[in-house]
Amino acid sequence: MKIRPYSLRIVFLVLLSLTTSISPQASVIPEPVVLEEKRGNFILQKETDIYFPTGNPLLEQNAQFIEGLIQDIDDLKINFRQYSNGQDLPERGIVLALSDLGLKPEGYELSISKKRILIKGYDEAGVFYGIQTLRQLLPEGLEANNRNSGISKVKLKAIYIKDYPQFTYRGLHLDVARHFFDVEYIKKFLELMGLHKMNRFHWHLTDDQGWRIEIKQYPLLTEVGALRKETMTGHLNDEPRQFDGIPYGDFYTQEEIREIVAFAAARFITVIPEIELPGHATAALAAHPELGCTGGPYEVGTIWGIYQEAFCAGKDQTFEFLENVLSEVIEVFPSEYIHIGGDEVLKNHWKECELCQARLAAEGLADEDELQGYFINRIGRFLQSNNRKIIGWDEILDGELPQGAAVMSWRGVRGGIEAAKMGHDVIMTPVSHSYFDFYQDTPETEPLAIGGYLTLRQVYTFQPVPQGFTQNEARHILGGQANVWTEYIKTEDYLEYMVFPRAVAMAEVLWTPKEKRDFEGFIKRLNKHYQRLDALDVNYYGKTP
């Protein structure tokens, strides 16, 4: 089926941009903790000063972000001004400040009065999120980056907002191993995350069907492992399976990765890389067959699903290789966590491998599940020695976990409950609410997807903290994440169609206190928010349930 085109709301947006004075009604996503509309207006026109405290490069960066939002107001002159810490805050213009009084980490206050827009944050991230809220109060026409916007004056209603997130981890995952998305598109993806106050980008860089990160010590990983000979054109369940016969592959250089990490950091997003092990390793083994149990030959995967291939747990050179790879990974990714996968490991080759069985016996392990635990624990200890922590899918609970390891609970919430009770931090990302590669409407009317069914309403009902948790257990639930697996998602338009607006719902679930959440109110705000997504050229699924 052809993916539906961008909404006709863009026509309304063009007409709207011709207006000289715009006063949007307050409509913010995620829903703030406190929002009070006041009397009066602040008018952006002719000349505006943006103030930030001296000696704070992150707030200076935030000031420049505001400039990017309002620079298309016709004839507007923007002046950057600094003030000294300890002096009274300026009474006019747009003022950025830090204040932990009455705020929480990543929290902010936004006050708009006749003379001043004041954004106070608990920290620099809080100021940034206050700016994103201000952004949603500005005309959508300013999003188009058009110096001739036709907007010469912006009238903002006086308002007071106090806001802070419910969870510290607000994540969105993207698989680029199955289908690759270039640097500029990854930046667009991150920009949309920042708009919705999401702060963790889980970047799935390796899998059976492709290795997407440059490792200088092992160039074959990208020379061989990044390229598959062809790609499926139908569903995995089709018989006979169909292929396009076209070689497919690409990868990110370390320089490109640094560029993306810096772009994300400017939006207070942490990029968490995933290097799959010990399973989902076919692409790596195609480049280095000596690291498998059978010695190959191996071929980069051309079909979807789970492969038998895994790194050999009995060879010391396997761990030497992975430690060398991860050493380069942590050089380009400053994130506290490194995701090591750990899911869907088929262990038939381990059962038949003399070296794996010898390792199992030498370590006093009961079976291959415990051998996987040994594998994960050994990698975890290596990362720990480099001041990093592992995070993995809930299968890593099959063996002993190193201290500080975190668990992503995807096969429901059960793994997360177990991990939290053991004292491990948890990201809840169950298939029931978090898998955006699932159909969101009748499959017969939708583009090809992996299966499943996940509506916008269902996403909005997500509760990351299980019922009955004690306060001590609940503190281990860091937040949640939506996952986008791209076996059937080949293009940017298709990706956006599957992600939005479900990601908008997930953003509100993870930011807004549950007692403030109301689906019908969310839909009303979302219907206005579609105009901003139109201006940002997002090909969302726009049918309201």
C-alpha positions as CSV (number, residue, x, y, z in Angstrom):
1,M,0.0,0.0,0.0
2,K,1.1,3.5,-0.7
3,I,2.0,5.5,2.4
4,R,-0.5,8.3,2.9
5,P,0.8,11.8,2.0
6,Y,1.5,14.7,4.3
7,S,-1.6,16.2,5.8
8,L,-3.6,18.9,4.1
9,R,-3.1,20.9,7.2
10,I,0.0,22.2,5.5
11,V,-2.4,24.3,3.4
12,F,-3.8,25.9,6.5
13,L,-0.2,26.5,7.7
14,V,0.8,28.4,4.6
15,L,-2.3,30.7,5.0
16,L,-1.5,31.1,8.6
17,S,2.0,32.2,7.9
18,L,0.7,35.3,6.0
19,T,-0.8,36.7,9.2
20,T,1.2,39.5,10.9
21,S,0.1,38.8,14.4
22,I,-0.4,35.4,15.9
23,S,-1.4,34.5,19.4
24,P,-1.5,30.7,19.8
25,Q,-3.6,29.2,22.6
26,A,-1.5,27.3,25.1
27,S,-1.3,23.7,24.0
28,V,1.8,21.9,25.1
29,I,3.0,18.3,24.7
30,P,4.0,16.7,27.0
31,E,1.3,18.1,29.4
32,P,3.1,20.3,32.0
33,V,2.7,19.8,35.7
34,V,1.3,23.3,36.2
35,L,0.0,25.7,33.5
36,E,-1.7,28.9,34.3
37,E,-2.7,31.5,31.7
38,K,-2.4,35.1,32.8
39,R,-3.6,38.5,31.6
40,G,-1.5,40.4,29.1
41,N,0.8,39.6,26.2
42,F,4.5,39.6,25.3
43,I,5.2,40.9,21.8
44,L,8.1,39.7,19.7
45,Q,8.9,42.3,17.1
46,K,11.6,44.6,15.8
47,E,14.3,44.0,18.5
48,T,14.6,41.4,21.2
49,D,17.4,40.8,23.7
50,I,18.3,37.3,24.9
51,Y,20.1,37.2,28.2
52,F,22.1,34.4,29.7
53,P,24.6,34.2,32.7
54,T,28.2,34.8,31.9
55,G,30.5,31.8,31.9
56,N,27.9,29.2,31.1
57,P,28.5,27.8,27.6
58,L,25.5,25.5,27.8
59,L,23.1,28.4,28.5
60,E,24.8,30.3,25.8
61,Q,24.0,27.4,23.5
62,N,20.4,27.4,24.7
63,A,20.2,31.1,23.9
64,Q,21.4,30.4,20.4
65,F,18.7,27.7,20.1
66,I,16.1,30.4,20.9
67,E,17.6,32.5,18.2
68,G,17.1,29.7,15.7
69,L,13.4,29.5,16.7
70,I,12.5,33.2,16.3
71,Q,15.0,34.4,13.7
72,D,12.5,34.1,10.9
73,I,10.2,36.8,12.3
74,D,10.5,39.5,9.6
75,D,12.7,42.4,10.5
76,L,13.4,41.1,14.0
77,K,16.9,42.0,15.4
78,I,18.2,39.7,18.1
79,N,20.9,40.8,20.6
80,F,22.7,38.4,22.9
81,R,23.5,39.9,26.3
82,Q,25.2,38.4,29.4
83,Y,24.6,39.1,33.0
84,S,26.8,38.3,36.0
85,N,25.9,35.6,38.5
86,G,24.5,37.2,41.6
87,Q,23.1,40.3,39.9
88,D,19.3,40.8,39.6
89,L,17.8,39.2,36.6
90,P,17.0,41.5,33.6
91,E,13.5,42.8,33.6
92,R,13.0,42.9,29.8
93,G,13.6,40.5,26.9
94,I,14.1,36.8,27.0
95,V,16.0,35.7,30.1
96,L,17.6,32.3,30.8
97,A,18.6,31.4,34.4
98,L,19.4,28.6,36.7
99,S,17.5,28.1,40.0
100,D,17.0,24.9,42.0
101,L,14.5,26.5,44.3
102,G,11.3,24.5,44.2
103,L,12.4,22.6,41.0
104,K,13.5,19.1,40.3
105,P,16.3,17.8,38.0
106,E,15.5,18.7,34.3
107,G,12.6,20.8,35.6
108,Y,11.9,24.4,34.6
109,E,9.6,27.4,35.1
110,L,8.4,29.4,32.2
111,S,6.9,32.8,32.9
112,I,5.7,35.1,30.1
113,S,4.6,38.6,31.1
114,K,4.2,41.9,29.2
115,K,7.9,42.8,29.4
116,R,9.8,39.5,29.8
117,I,10.0,35.8,29.0
118,L,11.8,34.2,31.9
119,I,13.0,30.5,31.7
120,K,14.5,29.2,34.9
121,G,15.8,25.7,35.0
122,Y,17.0,23.4,37.8
123,D,19.9,22.7,35.4
124,E,20.8,23.5,31.8
125,A,18.6,20.6,30.6
126,G,15.7,22.1,32.4
127,V,16.2,25.4,30.6
128,F,16.3,23.6,27.3
129,Y,13.0,21.9,28.0
130,G,11.5,25.3,28.9
131,I,12.7,26.5,25.5
132,Q,10.9,23.5,23.9
133,T,7.7,24.5,25.6
134,L,8.2,28.1,24.4
135,R,8.7,26.7,21.0
136,Q,5.3,25.0,21.1
137,L,3.7,28.4,22.0
138,L,5.3,30.1,18.9
139,P,3.6,30.0,15.4
140,E,4.2,26.7,13.5
141,G,5.2,28.8,10.5
142,L,8.5,29.6,12.2
143,E,9.5,26.0,12.0
144,A,10.0,26.1,8.2
145,N,13.4,28.0,8.4
146,N,12.2,30.6,5.9
147,R,13.6,34.1,6.3
148,N,10.6,35.4,4.4
149,S,8.0,33.8,6.7
150,G,5.5,36.6,6.4
151,I,5.3,36.8,10.2
152,S,6.3,40.3,11.4
153,K,4.9,40.2,14.9
154,V,4.3,37.4,17.4
155,K,2.0,37.9,20.3
156,L,2.4,35.4,23.2
157,K,-0.2,35.3,25.9
158,A,1.1,35.7,29.5
159,I,1.5,32.3,31.1
160,Y,3.1,30.6,34.0
161,I,4.3,27.0,33.7
162,K,6.1,24.8,36.2
163,D,7.2,21.5,34.9
164,Y,9.5,18.5,35.5
165,P,9.7,14.9,34.3
166,Q,8.2,11.9,35.9
167,F,11.1,9.6,34.8
168,T,14.8,10.3,34.1
169,Y,15.0,7.9,31.2
170,R,12.7,8.8,28.3
171,G,13.9,6.8,25.3
172,L,13.5,6.1,21.7
173,H,15.3,3.3,19.9
174,L,16.2,3.0,16.2
175,D,17.5,-0.1,14.4
176,V,19.8,0.9,11.6
177,A,21.2,-2.5,11.1
178,R,18.3,-3.8,9.0
179,H,17.8,-0.5,7.2
180,F,20.2,2.4,7.2
181,F,19.4,6.0,7.8
182,D,22.0,8.7,7.0
183,V,23.5,11.3,9.3
184,E,21.2,14.1,8.3
185,Y,18.1,12.0,8.9
186,I,19.4,10.9,12.3
187,K,19.7,14.5,13.2
188,K,16.1,15.1,12.2
189,F,15.1,12.1,14.4
190,L,17.0,13.6,17.3
191,E,15.5,17.1,16.7
192,L,12.0,15.6,17.0
193,M,13.0,13.8,20.2
194,G,14.2,17.0,21.7
195,L,11.0,18.8,20.8
196,H,9.1,16.2,22.8
197,K,11.6,16.2,25.8
198,M,12.9,12.7,25.1
199,N,16.4,12.3,26.3
200,R,17.8,8.8,25.4
201,F,18.5,7.7,21.9
202,H,19.2,3.9,21.8
203,W,21.1,3.4,18.5
204,H,21.0,-0.3,17.4
205,L,24.1,-0.4,15.3
206,T,24.8,-4.1,14.7
207,D,22.8,-7.2,13.9
208,D,22.7,-10.3,11.6
209,Q,21.8,-8.2,8.6
210,G,24.5,-5.5,8.9
211,W,27.3,-3.9,10.9
212,R,27.0,-0.1,10.8
213,I,29.9,1.3,12.9
214,E,33.4,1.8,11.8
215,I,36.0,-0.1,13.9
216,K,39.4,1.0,12.9
217,Q,41.2,-2.1,14.2
218,Y,38.8,-4.4,12.3
219,P,38.1,-2.8,8.8
220,L,36.5,-6.1,7.6
221,L,33.5,-5.4,9.9
222,T,32.4,-2.7,7.5
223,E,34.1,-3.9,4.3
224,V,32.3,-7.2,4.6
225,G,29.8,-7.0,7.5
226,A,28.1,-3.8,6.4
227,L,27.0,-5.3,3.0
228,R,24.3,-7.9,2.4
229,K,23.9,-9.3,-1.1
230,E,20.1,-8.6,-1.2
231,T,17.0,-7.9,0.9
232,M,13.6,-9.5,1.3
233,T,10.8,-7.8,-0.5
234,G,7.9,-9.4,1.3
235,H,7.2,-10.8,4.7
236,L,9.2,-13.5,6.5
237,N,6.2,-15.7,6.5
238,D,5.7,-15.6,2.7
239,E,6.3,-18.8,0.8
240,P,8.3,-18.7,-1.4
241,R,10.3,-15.8,0.0
242,Q,11.1,-13.0,-2.4
243,F,14.3,-11.0,-2.7
244,D,15.2,-7.9,-4.7
245,G,18.7,-9.1,-5.8
246,I,20.2,-5.7,-5.0
247,P,23.3,-5.4,-2.7
248,Y,22.6,-3.2,0.3
249,G,24.8,-1.6,2.9
250,D,26.3,1.4,4.5
251,F,27.9,2.4,7.8
252,Y,28.8,5.4,10.0
253,T,32.4,6.5,10.3
254,Q,33.6,7.4,13.7
255,E,33.8,11.0,12.7
256,E,30.1,10.9,11.7
257,I,29.2,9.3,15.0
258,R,31.0,12.0,16.9
259,E,29.0,14.6,14.9
260,I,25.8,12.9,15.8
261,V,26.7,12.5,19.5
262,A,27.5,16.2,19.6
263,F,24.3,17.2,17.9
264,A,22.3,15.0,20.4
265,A,24.2,16.5,23.4
266,A,23.2,20.0,22.3
267,R,19.6,18.8,22.7
268,F,20.4,17.1,26.1
269,I,20.0,13.6,24.5
270,T,22.4,10.8,25.5
271,V,23.2,8.4,22.7
272,I,23.4,4.8,23.9
273,P,25.0,2.5,21.3
274,E,24.1,-1.2,21.0
275,I,26.7,-3.7,19.9
276,E,24.9,-7.1,19.8
277,L,26.4,-10.1,21.6
278,P,26.7,-13.0,21.9
279,G,23.9,-13.6,19.4
280,H,22.7,-11.6,16.4
281,A,26.3,-11.8,15.3
282,T,26.0,-13.1,11.7
283,A,27.3,-9.9,10.0
284,A,30.3,-9.8,12.4
285,L,31.1,-13.5,11.8
286,A,30.9,-13.0,8.0
287,A,33.8,-10.6,8.4
288,H,35.6,-12.7,11.1
289,P,34.6,-16.4,10.8
290,E,37.3,-17.4,13.2
291,L,35.2,-16.1,16.0
292,G,32.3,-18.6,15.5
293,C,32.0,-22.1,16.8
294,T,32.0,-23.7,13.3
295,G,34.4,-21.4,11.5
296,G,31.8,-20.7,8.8
297,P,31.6,-19.8,6.1
298,Y,29.1,-17.2,7.2
299,E,27.0,-14.7,5.1
300,V,25.5,-11.4,6.1
301,G,21.8,-12.1,6.8
302,T,19.3,-11.5,4.0
303,I,16.2,-12.6,5.7
304,W,14.7,-11.4,9.0
305,G,14.2,-13.5,12.1
306,I,16.7,-15.2,14.5
307,Y,19.9,-16.8,13.3
308,Q,21.8,-19.8,14.8
309,E,25.1,-18.0,14.6
310,A,26.7,-16.6,17.8
311,F,30.1,-15.6,19.0
312,C,32.0,-18.7,20.3
313,A,32.0,-18.5,24.1
314,G,34.9,-21.0,24.4
315,K,37.5,-18.9,22.5
316,D,39.6,-16.3,24.3
317,Q,40.1,-14.5,21.0
318,T,36.3,-13.8,21.0
319,F,36.6,-11.8,24.1
320,E,39.8,-10.1,22.9
321,F,38.0,-9.1,19.8
322,L,34.9,-7.8,21.6
323,E,37.0,-5.9,24.1
324,N,38.9,-4.2,21.3
325,V,35.7,-3.3,19.5
326,L,34.1,-1.9,22.7
327,S,37.3,0.1,23.5
328,E,36.7,2.0,20.2
329,V,33.0,2.3,20.9
330,I,33.5,3.9,24.3
331,E,36.0,6.3,22.7
332,V,33.2,7.8,20.5
333,F,30.2,7.4,22.8
334,P,30.5,9.1,26.2
335,S,27.3,7.5,27.5
336,E,27.3,5.9,31.0
337,Y,25.7,2.8,29.5
338,I,26.7,0.6,26.6
339,H,24.0,-1.7,25.3
340,I,25.3,-5.2,24.6
341,G,22.0,-6.9,23.4
342,G,22.0,-10.3,24.9
343,D,18.7,-11.3,23.4
344,E,17.5,-14.3,21.4
345,V,20.7,-16.3,21.6
346,L,20.3,-19.7,20.0
347,K,22.8,-22.0,21.7
348,N,22.8,-25.1,19.5
349,H,26.3,-24.4,18.3
350,W,27.5,-24.0,21.8
351,K,26.0,-27.4,22.7
352,E,28.1,-29.0,19.9
353,C,31.3,-26.9,20.4
354,E,34.1,-28.6,22.3
355,L,35.6,-25.3,23.3
356,C,32.3,-24.0,24.6
357,Q,31.7,-27.2,26.5
358,A,35.2,-27.0,28.0
359,R,34.5,-23.5,29.1
360,L,31.3,-24.6,30.7
361,A,33.0,-27.3,32.6
362,A,36.0,-25.2,33.7
363,E,33.7,-22.5,35.1
364,G,31.5,-24.9,36.8
365,L,28.4,-23.9,34.8
366,A,25.2,-25.9,34.8
367,D,24.2,-25.4,31.2
368,E,24.4,-23.1,28.1
369,D,22.1,-20.5,29.7
370,E,24.7,-20.1,32.5
371,L,27.4,-19.9,29.8
372,Q,25.6,-16.9,28.4
373,G,25.6,-15.4,31.9
374,Y,29.3,-16.0,32.0
375,F,29.7,-14.3,28.6
376,I,27.6,-11.2,29.6
377,N,29.3,-11.0,33.0
378,R,32.8,-11.1,31.5
379,I,31.9,-8.3,29.1
380,G,30.2,-6.4,31.9
381,R,33.4,-6.5,34.0
382,F,35.4,-5.2,31.1
383,L,33.1,-2.2,30.6
384,Q,33.1,-1.7,34.4
385,S,36.9,-1.5,34.4
386,N,36.5,1.3,31.8
387,N,34.0,3.2,34.0
388,R,31.0,2.1,31.9
389,K,28.0,0.0,32.7
390,I,26.2,-2.6,30.6
391,I,22.5,-2.5,29.7
392,G,20.9,-5.4,27.9
393,W,17.6,-7.0,27.0
394,D,15.9,-9.0,29.7
395,E,17.5,-12.3,28.6
396,I,20.7,-11.1,30.4
397,L,18.9,-12.1,33.6
398,D,19.6,-15.8,32.7
399,G,23.0,-15.5,34.4
400,E,24.6,-13.5,37.2
401,L,24.8,-9.8,36.3
402,P,27.7,-7.5,37.2
403,Q,27.1,-4.7,39.7
404,G,25.5,-1.7,38.0
405,A,24.1,-3.6,35.1
406,A,20.7,-2.4,33.9
407,V,17.9,-4.4,32.2
408,M,15.6,-3.5,29.4
409,S,12.4,-5.4,30.0
410,W,10.9,-6.2,26.5
411,R,9.1,-9.6,26.9
412,G,6.5,-7.9,29.1
413,V,7.3,-6.4,32.5
414,R,8.2,-9.6,34.2
415,G,12.0,-9.3,33.6
416,G,11.9,-5.7,34.8
417,I,10.1,-6.7,38.0
418,E,12.7,-9.5,38.7
419,A,15.6,-7.1,38.0
420,A,14.2,-4.3,40.2
421,K,13.7,-6.7,43.1
422,M,17.3,-7.8,42.7
423,G,18.4,-4.2,42.9
424,H,19.2,-3.5,39.2
425,D,18.0,-0.4,37.4
426,V,15.3,-1.1,34.7
427,I,14.0,0.4,31.5
428,M,10.5,-0.8,30.8
429,T,9.9,-1.4,27.1
430,P,7.3,-4.2,26.8
431,V,6.0,-5.3,23.4
432,S,2.5,-4.6,24.6
433,H,3.1,-0.8,24.6
434,S,6.4,0.0,23.1
435,Y,7.0,-1.7,19.7
436,F,6.4,0.9,17.0
437,D,7.1,-1.6,14.2
438,F,3.6,-3.1,15.0
439,Y,0.6,-2.2,12.9
440,Q,-1.4,0.7,14.2
441,D,-4.5,0.1,12.1
442,T,-6.1,-2.7,10.1
443,P,-3.2,-4.6,8.4
444,E,-5.0,-4.8,5.1
445,T,-5.0,-1.0,4.8
446,E,-1.5,-0.4,6.2
447,P,2.1,-0.6,4.8
448,L,3.8,-4.0,5.4
449,A,4.8,-4.5,9.1
450,I,6.2,-7.3,11.2
451,G,2.8,-8.0,12.8
452,G,1.3,-7.1,16.1
453,Y,-1.2,-4.3,16.8
454,L,-0.4,-1.2,18.8
455,T,-2.8,1.8,18.8
456,L,-2.1,5.3,20.0
457,R,-4.5,4.8,22.8
458,Q,-2.7,1.6,23.9
459,V,0.6,3.5,24.0
460,Y,-1.0,6.2,26.2
461,T,-2.1,3.6,28.8
462,F,1.5,2.5,29.5
463,Q,2.5,2.6,33.1
464,P,6.3,1.9,33.6
465,V,6.0,1.2,37.3
466,P,4.2,-2.0,38.0
467,Q,1.4,-2.0,40.5
468,G,2.3,-3.1,44.0
469,F,5.9,-2.0,43.8
470,T,7.4,-0.6,47.0
471,Q,9.0,2.8,47.0
472,N,12.4,1.2,47.1
473,E,11.6,-1.1,44.1
474,A,10.0,1.7,42.1
475,R,13.1,3.9,42.3
476,H,14.9,1.2,40.1
477,I,12.4,1.9,37.3
478,L,14.4,4.7,35.5
479,G,11.7,5.1,32.8
480,G,10.6,3.6,29.5
481,Q,11.4,3.4,25.8
482,A,9.7,2.9,22.5
483,N,11.5,0.6,20.0
484,V,11.6,0.8,16.2
485,W,12.8,-2.3,14.5
486,T,13.3,-1.7,10.7
487,E,13.1,-5.0,9.0
488,Y,10.1,-3.7,7.0
489,I,10.8,0.0,7.4
490,K,12.9,1.0,4.4
491,T,12.4,4.7,4.0
492,E,12.3,7.9,6.1
493,D,8.7,8.5,5.3
494,Y,7.8,5.0,6.3
495,L,9.8,5.4,9.5
496,E,8.0,8.6,10.5
497,Y,4.7,7.1,9.7
498,M,5.3,4.2,12.1
499,V,6.8,6.4,14.9
500,F,4.5,9.5,14.9
501,P,2.3,10.2,16.7
502,R,2.9,7.2,18.9
503,A,6.2,8.6,20.0
504,V,4.4,11.8,21.1
505,A,2.1,9.7,23.3
506,M,5.1,7.9,24.7
507,A,6.8,11.2,25.4
508,E,3.8,12.3,27.5
509,V,3.6,9.0,29.3
510,L,7.3,9.3,30.4
511,W,7.2,13.0,31.3
512,T,3.7,13.9,32.7
513,P,2.6,12.6,36.1
514,K,0.0,9.9,35.6
515,E,-2.6,11.8,37.6
516,K,-2.4,14.6,35.0
517,R,-2.7,12.3,32.0
518,D,-6.0,12.3,30.1
519,F,-6.3,10.7,26.7
520,E,-9.1,12.9,25.4
521,G,-7.2,16.0,26.4
522,F,-4.1,14.6,24.8
523,I,-6.0,14.1,21.5
524,K,-7.2,17.8,21.6
525,R,-3.6,19.0,22.0
526,L,-2.3,16.5,19.5
527,N,-4.7,17.8,16.8
528,K,-3.1,21.2,17.1
529,H,0.4,19.7,17.4
530,Y,-0.1,18.1,14.0
531,Q,0.3,21.6,12.5
532,R,3.8,21.7,14.0
533,L,4.6,18.2,12.7
534,D,3.4,19.4,9.2
535,A,5.8,22.4,9.4
536,L,8.6,20.0,10.3
537,D,7.8,17.8,7.3
538,V,6.9,14.8,9.4
539,N,4.9,12.1,7.6
540,Y,2.9,11.0,10.6
541,Y,-0.1,8.6,10.9
542,G,-2.8,11.2,11.4
543,K,-6.0,9.3,12.0
544,T,-7.4,10.1,15.4
545,P,-8.9,7.1,17.2
